[in-house]
Amino acid sequence: MGFLLNLVVGLWMVIYTIRIYANKKLRVVQHPIAPNIKCYLNRDLHFLIFCIATAMIFLGPLSLVKYGFWILFMLYLLFTRFKIKVDIIVVAYLVFLIWATITLFYSSVEFQGLMLLIKYSLPLLYLWLGYNAIQDYEDFLFFLKKSTLIMAIYAALIGGFSAKILPWLYGLLCFKTGGLLIAYASLADFFSALFVIPLALYVINKSKKWWIAAIWIALSTVLEVVRTGIGGIFLATAFFLISYYRLRALPWLFGLSLLGAGAIFFIPAVHEKMFMDSQTTISSMDSSSINFENIQSNGRELIWNTNLELFYKPNPITGAGLGESMEYTKENFAVKLIHNDYVQILCDTGLVGISLFAVFFVMAILKVTILSTQYKHNKLIRLSGAMALGSCAGVFFSMMFDNVISYAQQSFVIPFIFIGIFLKMIDLRK
């Protein structure tokens, strides 16, 4: 029954995706600024919102089929429709992608390596989708509002509220449907990647409803006690505020730090999940006790150390080849996944790979900072740049403790969407 349900939903997604571009008529929607006016929704923006709306639909046994269809369809758009934007950020990521491809040639697990290469490639396609989807300010605002609504619905149906208040609904949607939807850590990473959106909407029109939406989304992660998600939301917010407000963000950052410390030490479920010693308190913390050994890692360090010993240390410069660490973990551990994408990158692609990935992030920070300063009076460039950096910070933090790349469509691709939108805002200014 679960397989049939996933098949039906998968077919619907395929048909809907094709119809977005095959239908001769554009979809008519409510104008994002003037509610009494109708306007047309361009096809690329329609597809982008559909990607966000269906990100948590995993399709269980058909998940690889979904990935395959998505990348083939987006490649079709790339060669037939997209305007390809190339800049220093894109070039930096392309260099990393080329190196990952090279490591595939000395990998002994070609299929696993190819699957990883597809997931590494998807972000660039989403970057160009974001670049092409936004044509003006109204498109940007429409995207932000619809994405916030999508997040709020997910928080209610498969997030912390559902898990605590309606566990039967949570269990039905996440487990009894054969893996139709994916939640918990993946949903928390999804929220970390997109959390900058309600913050941006508040900056735009100062409406309190966007603060309420942000609190609602954050509480979903807190209620499920997803530590990675809580940290991701904190960093996404911090980078967003620093990038947009600069020194004026310091009071906000101080308040966020107090909230974060309060959540860790005074919410029992978070405190118990955080520390090895449940008696750890603020007063008992000192410089010698702040280390990884006091943090509850649920045995993940064993997986990390084993993979590093087998694949990284014998080949520290070039790595053992794409997919090697993932295949070994799947075959030899009950957990099946490494829960640290940087360990995986190190093991598979070596210091060269991890350095190239770091260069990509540094290029993104530099370009956003320089152009936000250069166009300091252009609110959209500054705002879209702050969203890109905030999303990167949230997702790249999650990569230290989760399987973000393995679930690429749920979170890994999202910062690249914002980078694409940022690049488009620059071109619109020109």
Contacts in CASP RR format, 6 or more apart in sequence:
PFRMAT RR
TARGET T0000
AUTHOR 0000-0000-0000
METHOD contacts of the structure
MODEL  1
MGFLLNLVVGLWMVIYTIRIYANKKLRVVQHPIAPNIKCYLNRDLHFLIF
CIATAMIFLGPLSLVKYGFWILFMLYLLFTRFKIKVDIIVVAYLVFLIWA
TITLFYSSVEFQGLMLLIKYSLPLLYLWLGYNAIQDYEDFLFFLKKSTLI
MAIYAALIGGFSAKILPWLYGLLCFKTGGLLIAYASLADFFSALFVIPLA
LYVINKSKKWWIAAIWIALSTVLEVVRTGIGGIFLATAFFLISYYRLRAL
PWLFGLSLLGAGAIFFIPAVHEKMFMDSQTTISSMDSSSINFENIQSNGR
ELIWNTNLELFYKPNPITGAGLGESMEYTKENFAVKLIHNDYVQILCDTG
LVGISLFAVFFVMAILKVTILSTQYKHNKLIRLSGAMALGSCAGVFFSMM
FDNVISYAQQSFVIPFIFIGIFLKMIDLRK
2 177 0 8 1.000
2 178 0 8 1.000
2 179 0 8 1.000
2 180 0 8 1.000
3 61 0 8 1.000
3 62 0 8 1.000
3 178 0 8 1.000
5 177 0 8 1.000
5 178 0 8 1.000
5 180 0 8 1.000
6 59 0 8 1.000
6 60 0 8 1.000
6 61 0 8 1.000
6 62 0 8 1.000
6 177 0 8 1.000
6 178 0 8 1.000
6 179 0 8 1.000
6 180 0 8 1.000
7 62 0 8 1.000
9 57 0 8 1.000
9 59 0 8 1.000
9 180 0 8 1.000
10 57 0 8 1.000
10 59 0 8 1.000
10 62 0 8 1.000
10 65 0 8 1.000
10 66 0 8 1.000
13 54 0 8 1.000
13 57 0 8 1.000
13 66 0 8 1.000
14 69 0 8 1.000
16 50 0 8 1.000
17 47 0 8 1.000
17 50 0 8 1.000
17 69 0 8 1.000
17 73 0 8 1.000
20 43 0 8 1.000
20 46 0 8 1.000
20 47 0 8 1.000
20 50 0 8 1.000
21 43 0 8 1.000
21 47 0 8 1.000
21 77 0 8 1.000
21 81 0 8 1.000
26 40 0 8 1.000
26 41 0 8 1.000
26 42 0 8 1.000
26 43 0 8 1.000
26 46 0 8 1.000
27 40 0 8 1.000
27 41 0 8 1.000
27 46 0 8 1.000
28 38 0 8 1.000
28 39 0 8 1.000
28 40 0 8 1.000
28 41 0 8 1.000
29 38 0 8 1.000
29 39 0 8 1.000
29 40 0 8 1.000
29 41 0 8 1.000
29 142 0 8 1.000
30 37 0 8 1.000
30 38 0 8 1.000
30 39 0 8 1.000
31 37 0 8 1.000
31 38 0 8 1.000
31 39 0 8 1.000
31 138 0 8 1.000
32 138 0 8 1.000
32 141 0 8 1.000
32 142 0 8 1.000
32 145 0 8 1.000
33 138 0 8 1.000
33 141 0 8 1.000
39 138 0 8 1.000
41 142 0 8 1.000
42 133 0 8 1.000
42 135 0 8 1.000
42 139 0 8 1.000
44 77 0 8 1.000
44 81 0 8 1.000
44 82 0 8 1.000
44 129 0 8 1.000
44 130 0 8 1.000
44 132 0 8 1.000
44 133 0 8 1.000
45 133 0 8 1.000
45 134 0 8 1.000
45 135 0 8 1.000
45 139 0 8 1.000
45 142 0 8 1.000
45 143 0 8 1.000
47 77 0 8 1.000
47 129 0 8 1.000
47 133 0 8 1.000
48 129 0 8 1.000
48 130 0 8 1.000
48 133 0 8 1.000
48 143 0 8 1.000
48 417 0 8 1.000
49 143 0 8 1.000
49 146 0 8 1.000
49 147 0 8 1.000
49 150 0 8 1.000
51 126 0 8 1.000
51 129 0 8 1.000
51 409 0 8 1.000
52 146 0 8 1.000
52 147 0 8 1.000
52 150 0 8 1.000
52 194 0 8 1.000
53 146 0 8 1.000
53 150 0 8 1.000
55 190 0 8 1.000
55 409 0 8 1.000
55 410 0 8 1.000
56 154 0 8 1.000
56 158 0 8 1.000
56 181 0 8 1.000
56 182 0 8 1.000
56 183 0 8 1.000
56 186 0 8 1.000
56 187 0 8 1.000
56 190 0 8 1.000
56 410 0 8 1.000
57 66 0 8 1.000
57 180 0 8 1.000
57 181 0 8 1.000
58 66 0 8 1.000
58 179 0 8 1.000
58 180 0 8 1.000
58 181 0 8 1.000
58 182 0 8 1.000
59 65 0 8 1.000
59 66 0 8 1.000
59 179 0 8 1.000
59 180 0 8 1.000
60 178 0 8 1.000
60 179 0 8 1.000
60 180 0 8 1.000
61 178 0 8 1.000
64 115 0 8 1.000
66 409 0 8 1.000
67 115 0 8 1.000
67 118 0 8 1.000
67 119 0 8 1.000
67 122 0 8 1.000
67 408 0 8 1.000
67 409 0 8 1.000
68 118 0 8 1.000
70 122 0 8 1.000
70 409 0 8 1.000
71 118 0 8 1.000
71 121 0 8 1.000
71 122 0 8 1.000
71 125 0 8 1.000
74 122 0 8 1.000
74 125 0 8 1.000
74 126 0 8 1.000
74 129 0 8 1.000
75 125 0 8 1.000
77 125 0 8 1.000
77 129 0 8 1.000
78 84 0 8 1.000
78 125 0 8 1.000
78 128 0 8 1.000
81 132 0 8 1.000
82 128 0 8 1.000
82 129 0 8 1.000
82 131 0 8 1.000
82 132 0 8 1.000
83 128 0 8 1.000
83 131 0 8 1.000
83 132 0 8 1.000
84 128 0 8 1.000
85 127 0 8 1.000
85 128 0 8 1.000
85 131 0 8 1.000
85 420 0 8 1.000
85 423 0 8 1.000
85 424 0 8 1.000
85 427 0 8 1.000
87 367 0 8 1.000
87 423 0 8 1.000
88 363 0 8 1.000
88 367 0 8 1.000
89 360 0 8 1.000
89 363 0 8 1.000
89 364 0 8 1.000
89 367 0 8 1.000
89 419 0 8 1.000
89 423 0 8 1.000
90 124 0 8 1.000
90 127 0 8 1.000
92 356 0 8 1.000
92 359 0 8 1.000
92 360 0 8 1.000
92 363 0 8 1.000
92 364 0 8 1.000
93 123 0 8 1.000
93 124 0 8 1.000
93 360 0 8 1.000
94 124 0 8 1.000
95 356 0 8 1.000
95 359 0 8 1.000
95 360 0 8 1.000
96 120 0 8 1.000
96 353 0 8 1.000
96 356 0 8 1.000
96 357 0 8 1.000
96 359 0 8 1.000
96 360 0 8 1.000
97 120 0 8 1.000
97 121 0 8 1.000
97 124 0 8 1.000
99 349 0 8 1.000
99 352 0 8 1.000
99 353 0 8 1.000
99 356 0 8 1.000
100 116 0 8 1.000
100 117 0 8 1.000
100 120 0 8 1.000
100 322 0 8 1.000
100 348 0 8 1.000
100 349 0 8 1.000
100 353 0 8 1.000
101 117 0 8 1.000
101 322 0 8 1.000
103 318 0 8 1.000
103 319 0 8 1.000
103 321 0 8 1.000
103 322 0 8 1.000
103 348 0 8 1.000
103 349 0 8 1.000
104 110 0 8 1.000
104 113 0 8 1.000
104 114 0 8 1.000
104 117 0 8 1.000
104 321 0 8 1.000
104 322 0 8 1.000
106 318 0 8 1.000
106 321 0 8 1.000
107 113 0 8 1.000
107 320 0 8 1.000
107 321 0 8 1.000
107 322 0 8 1.000
107 323 0 8 1.000
107 324 0 8 1.000
107 348 0 8 1.000
108 321 0 8 1.000
108 324 0 8 1.000
109 323 0 8 1.000
109 324 0 8 1.000
109 326 0 8 1.000
109 327 0 8 1.000
112 322 0 8 1.000
112 323 0 8 1.000
112 324 0 8 1.000
112 326 0 8 1.000
112 327 0 8 1.000
113 321 0 8 1.000
113 322 0 8 1.000
113 323 0 8 1.000
113 326 0 8 1.000
113 348 0 8 1.000
116 322 0 8 1.000
116 323 0 8 1.000
116 326 0 8 1.000
116 348 0 8 1.000
116 405 0 8 1.000
117 322 0 8 1.000
119 405 0 8 1.000
119 406 0 8 1.000
119 408 0 8 1.000
119 412 0 8 1.000
120 405 0 8 1.000
122 408 0 8 1.000
122 409 0 8 1.000
122 412 0 8 1.000
122 413 0 8 1.000
123 408 0 8 1.000
123 412 0 8 1.000
123 413 0 8 1.000
123 415 0 8 1.000
123 416 0 8 1.000
124 416 0 8 1.000
125 413 0 8 1.000
126 413 0 8 1.000
126 414 0 8 1.000
126 416 0 8 1.000
126 417 0 8 1.000
127 416 0 8 1.000
127 417 0 8 1.000
127 419 0 8 1.000
127 420 0 8 1.000
127 423 0 8 1.000
128 420 0 8 1.000
129 417 0 8 1.000
130 417 0 8 1.000
130 420 0 8 1.000
130 421 0 8 1.000
130 424 0 8 1.000
131 420 0 8 1.000
131 421 0 8 1.000
131 423 0 8 1.000
131 424 0 8 1.000
132 424 0 8 1.000
133 139 0 8 1.000
133 143 0 8 1.000
133 421 0 8 1.000
134 140 0 8 1.000
134 143 0 8 1.000
134 421 0 8 1.000
134 424 0 8 1.000
134 425 0 8 1.000
136 428 0 8 1.000
137 380 0 8 1.000
140 380 0 8 1.000
140 384 0 8 1.000
140 421 0 8 1.000
140 425 0 8 1.000
141 204 0 8 1.000
143 421 0 8 1.000
144 197 0 8 1.000
144 200 0 8 1.000
144 201 0 8 1.000
144 204 0 8 1.000
145 201 0 8 1.000
147 194 0 8 1.000
147 197 0 8 1.000
148 197 0 8 1.000
148 198 0 8 1.000
148 201 0 8 1.000
148 210 0 8 1.000
148 213 0 8 1.000
151 190 0 8 1.000
151 191 0 8 1.000
151 194 0 8 1.000
151 197 0 8 1.000
151 198 0 8 1.000
151 213 0 8 1.000
151 217 0 8 1.000
152 213 0 8 1.000
152 216 0 8 1.000
152 217 0 8 1.000
154 187 0 8 1.000
154 190 0 8 1.000
154 220 0 8 1.000
155 161 0 8 1.000
155 191 0 8 1.000
155 216 0 8 1.000
155 217 0 8 1.000
155 219 0 8 1.000
155 220 0 8 1.000
156 162 0 8 1.000
157 169 0 8 1.000
157 173 0 8 1.000
158 170 0 8 1.000
158 173 0 8 1.000
158 174 0 8 1.000
158 181 0 8 1.000
158 183 0 8 1.000
158 187 0 8 1.000
159 170 0 8 1.000
159 183 0 8 1.000
159 187 0 8 1.000
159 220 0 8 1.000
159 223 0 8 1.000
159 224 0 8 1.000
160 170 0 8 1.000
160 219 0 8 1.000
160 220 0 8 1.000
160 221 0 8 1.000
160 223 0 8 1.000
160 224 0 8 1.000
161 219 0 8 1.000
161 220 0 8 1.000
161 223 0 8 1.000
162 169 0 8 1.000
162 170 0 8 1.000
162 173 0 8 1.000
163 170 0 8 1.000
163 183 0 8 1.000
163 223 0 8 1.000
163 224 0 8 1.000
164 223 0 8 1.000
170 183 0 8 1.000
173 180 0 8 1.000
173 181 0 8 1.000
173 183 0 8 1.000
174 181 0 8 1.000
174 182 0 8 1.000
174 183 0 8 1.000
174 184 0 8 1.000
182 407 0 8 1.000
182 410 0 8 1.000
184 224 0 8 1.000
184 226 0 8 1.000
185 226 0 8 1.000
185 228 0 8 1.000
185 229 0 8 1.000
185 402 0 8 1.000
185 403 0 8 1.000
186 407 0 8 1.000
186 410 0 8 1.000
186 411 0 8 1.000
187 220 0 8 1.000
187 221 0 8 1.000
187 410 0 8 1.000
188 221 0 8 1.000
188 224 0 8 1.000
188 226 0 8 1.000
188 228 0 8 1.000
188 229 0 8 1.000
188 230 0 8 1.000
188 398 0 8 1.000
189 228 0 8 1.000
189 229 0 8 1.000
189 395 0 8 1.000
189 398 0 8 1.000
189 402 0 8 1.000
189 404 0 8 1.000
189 407 0 8 1.000
189 410 0 8 1.000
189 411 0 8 1.000
190 410 0 8 1.000
190 411 0 8 1.000
190 414 0 8 1.000
191 217 0 8 1.000
191 218 0 8 1.000
191 220 0 8 1.000
191 221 0 8 1.000
191 229 0 8 1.000
191 233 0 8 1.000
192 221 0 8 1.000
192 228 0 8 1.000
192 229 0 8 1.000
192 231 0 8 1.000
192 232 0 8 1.000
192 233 0 8 1.000
192 235 0 8 1.000
192 236 0 8 1.000
192 394 0 8 1.000
192 395 0 8 1.000
192 397 0 8 1.000
192 398 0 8 1.000
192 411 0 8 1.000
193 236 0 8 1.000
193 391 0 8 1.000
193 394 0 8 1.000
193 395 0 8 1.000
193 411 0 8 1.000
193 414 0 8 1.000
193 415 0 8 1.000
194 391 0 8 1.000
194 414 0 8 1.000
195 214 0 8 1.000
195 217 0 8 1.000
195 218 0 8 1.000
195 232 0 8 1.000
195 233 0 8 1.000
195 236 0 8 1.000
195 237 0 8 1.000
195 391 0 8 1.000
195 394 0 8 1.000
196 236 0 8 1.000
196 237 0 8 1.000
196 240 0 8 1.000
196 386 0 8 1.000
196 387 0 8 1.000
196 390 0 8 1.000
196 391 0 8 1.000
196 418 0 8 1.000
197 387 0 8 1.000
198 210 0 8 1.000
198 211 0 8 1.000
198 213 0 8 1.000
198 214 0 8 1.000
198 217 0 8 1.000
199 210 0 8 1.000
199 214 0 8 1.000
199 237 0 8 1.000
199 240 0 8 1.000
199 241 0 8 1.000
200 240 0 8 1.000
200 383 0 8 1.000
200 386 0 8 1.000
200 387 0 8 1.000
201 207 0 8 1.000
201 210 0 8 1.000
201 213 0 8 1.000
202 210 0 8 1.000
202 211 0 8 1.000
202 214 0 8 1.000
203 244 0 8 1.000
203 383 0 8 1.000
204 383 0 8 1.000
218 233 0 8 1.000
221 229 0 8 1.000
221 230 0 8 1.000
221 233 0 8 1.000
222 230 0 8 1.000
222 263 0 8 1.000
222 267 0 8 1.000
222 270 0 8 1.000
225 269 0 8 1.000
225 270 0 8 1.000
225 273 0 8 1.000
227 270 0 8 1.000
227 273 0 8 1.000
227 274 0 8 1.000
227 401 0 8 1.000
228 397 0 8 1.000
228 398 0 8 1.000
228 400 0 8 1.000
228 401 0 8 1.000
228 402 0 8 1.000
229 398 0 8 1.000
230 260 0 8 1.000
230 263 0 8 1.000
230 270 0 8 1.000
231 394 0 8 1.000
231 397 0 8 1.000
232 393 0 8 1.000
232 394 0 8 1.000
232 395 0 8 1.000
232 397 0 8 1.000
232 398 0 8 1.000
233 394 0 8 1.000
234 256 0 8 1.000
234 260 0 8 1.000
235 390 0 8 1.000
235 393 0 8 1.000
235 394 0 8 1.000
235 397 0 8 1.000
236 390 0 8 1.000
236 391 0 8 1.000
236 393 0 8 1.000
236 394 0 8 1.000
237 256 0 8 1.000
237 390 0 8 1.000
238 249 0 8 1.000
238 253 0 8 1.000
238 256 0 8 1.000
238 390 0 8 1.000
238 393 0 8 1.000
239 386 0 8 1.000
239 389 0 8 1.000
239 390 0 8 1.000
239 392 0 8 1.000
239 393 0 8 1.000
239 394 0 8 1.000
240 386 0 8 1.000
240 387 0 8 1.000
240 389 0 8 1.000
240 390 0 8 1.000
241 249 0 8 1.000
241 252 0 8 1.000
241 253 0 8 1.000
241 386 0 8 1.000
242 249 0 8 1.000
242 253 0 8 1.000
243 368 0 8 1.000
243 369 0 8 1.000
243 372 0 8 1.000
243 382 0 8 1.000
243 385 0 8 1.000
243 386 0 8 1.000
243 389 0 8 1.000
243 390 0 8 1.000
244 372 0 8 1.000
244 382 0 8 1.000
244 383 0 8 1.000
244 386 0 8 1.000
245 252 0 8 1.000
261 282 0 8 1.000
263 270 0 8 1.000
264 270 0 8 1.000
264 271 0 8 1.000
264 274 0 8 1.000
265 271 0 8 1.000
265 281 0 8 1.000
265 282 0 8 1.000
271 278 0 8 1.000
271 280 0 8 1.000
272 278 0 8 1.000
273 296 0 8 1.000
274 295 0 8 1.000
274 296 0 8 1.000
275 294 0 8 1.000
275 295 0 8 1.000
275 296 0 8 1.000
276 293 0 8 1.000
276 294 0 8 1.000
276 295 0 8 1.000
276 296 0 8 1.000
277 294 0 8 1.000
280 289 0 8 1.000
280 294 0 8 1.000
292 301 0 8 1.000
300 335 0 8 1.000
300 339 0 8 1.000
300 340 0 8 1.000
300 401 0 8 1.000
303 329 0 8 1.000
303 333 0 8 1.000
303 335 0 8 1.000
303 338 0 8 1.000
303 339 0 8 1.000
304 338 0 8 1.000
304 339 0 8 1.000
304 340 0 8 1.000
304 343 0 8 1.000
306 332 0 8 1.000
307 325 0 8 1.000
307 328 0 8 1.000
307 329 0 8 1.000
307 338 0 8 1.000
307 343 0 8 1.000
307 344 0 8 1.000
307 347 0 8 1.000
308 343 0 8 1.000
308 346 0 8 1.000
308 347 0 8 1.000
310 320 0 8 1.000
310 325 0 8 1.000
310 328 0 8 1.000
310 347 0 8 1.000
311 319 0 8 1.000
311 320 0 8 1.000
311 321 0 8 1.000
311 324 0 8 1.000
311 325 0 8 1.000
311 328 0 8 1.000
311 347 0 8 1.000
311 348 0 8 1.000
312 319 0 8 1.000
312 320 0 8 1.000
312 343 0 8 1.000
312 346 0 8 1.000
312 347 0 8 1.000
312 350 0 8 1.000
314 320 0 8 1.000
315 321 0 8 1.000
315 350 0 8 1.000
316 350 0 8 1.000
316 351 0 8 1.000
317 350 0 8 1.000
317 351 0 8 1.000
317 352 0 8 1.000
318 349 0 8 1.000
318 350 0 8 1.000
318 352 0 8 1.000
319 346 0 8 1.000
319 347 0 8 1.000
319 348 0 8 1.000
319 349 0 8 1.000
319 350 0 8 1.000
319 352 0 8 1.000
320 347 0 8 1.000
320 348 0 8 1.000
321 348 0 8 1.000
321 349 0 8 1.000
322 348 0 8 1.000
322 349 0 8 1.000
323 344 0 8 1.000
323 348 0 8 1.000
324 347 0 8 1.000
324 348 0 8 1.000
325 338 0 8 1.000
325 343 0 8 1.000
325 344 0 8 1.000
325 347 0 8 1.000
325 348 0 8 1.000
326 337 0 8 1.000
326 338 0 8 1.000
326 344 0 8 1.000
326 348 0 8 1.000
326 406 0 8 1.000
329 335 0 8 1.000
329 336 0 8 1.000
329 337 0 8 1.000
329 338 0 8 1.000
330 336 0 8 1.000
330 337 0 8 1.000
337 403 0 8 1.000
337 406 0 8 1.000
338 344 0 8 1.000
338 403 0 8 1.000
339 401 0 8 1.000
339 402 0 8 1.000
339 403 0 8 1.000
340 399 0 8 1.000
340 400 0 8 1.000
340 401 0 8 1.000
340 402 0 8 1.000
341 399 0 8 1.000
341 400 0 8 1.000
341 402 0 8 1.000
341 403 0 8 1.000
341 404 0 8 1.000
341 405 0 8 1.000
342 354 0 8 1.000
342 399 0 8 1.000
342 400 0 8 1.000
344 405 0 8 1.000
345 353 0 8 1.000
345 354 0 8 1.000
345 357 0 8 1.000
346 353 0 8 1.000
346 354 0 8 1.000
361 392 0 8 1.000
361 396 0 8 1.000
364 388 0 8 1.000
364 389 0 8 1.000
364 392 0 8 1.000
364 419 0 8 1.000
365 389 0 8 1.000
368 385 0 8 1.000
368 386 0 8 1.000
368 388 0 8 1.000
368 389 0 8 1.000
368 422 0 8 1.000
371 381 0 8 1.000
371 385 0 8 1.000
371 426 0 8 1.000
372 381 0 8 1.000
372 382 0 8 1.000
372 385 0 8 1.000
372 386 0 8 1.000
375 381 0 8 1.000
375 382 0 8 1.000
375 426 0 8 1.000
375 429 0 8 1.000
376 382 0 8 1.000
378 425 0 8 1.000
378 429 0 8 1.000
380 425 0 8 1.000
380 428 0 8 1.000
380 429 0 8 1.000
381 422 0 8 1.000
381 425 0 8 1.000
381 426 0 8 1.000
381 429 0 8 1.000
384 418 0 8 1.000
384 421 0 8 1.000
384 422 0 8 1.000
384 424 0 8 1.000
384 425 0 8 1.000
385 418 0 8 1.000
385 422 0 8 1.000
385 425 0 8 1.000
387 418 0 8 1.000
387 421 0 8 1.000
387 422 0 8 1.000
388 415 0 8 1.000
388 418 0 8 1.000
388 419 0 8 1.000
388 420 0 8 1.000
388 421 0 8 1.000
388 422 0 8 1.000
390 415 0 8 1.000
391 414 0 8 1.000
391 415 0 8 1.000
391 418 0 8 1.000
392 415 0 8 1.000
392 418 0 8 1.000
392 419 0 8 1.000
395 404 0 8 1.000
395 411 0 8 1.000
395 412 0 8 1.000
395 414 0 8 1.000
395 415 0 8 1.000
396 415 0 8 1.000
398 404 0 8 1.000
398 411 0 8 1.000
399 405 0 8 1.000
399 412 0 8 1.000
404 411 0 8 1.000
404 412 0 8 1.000
405 412 0 8 1.000
END
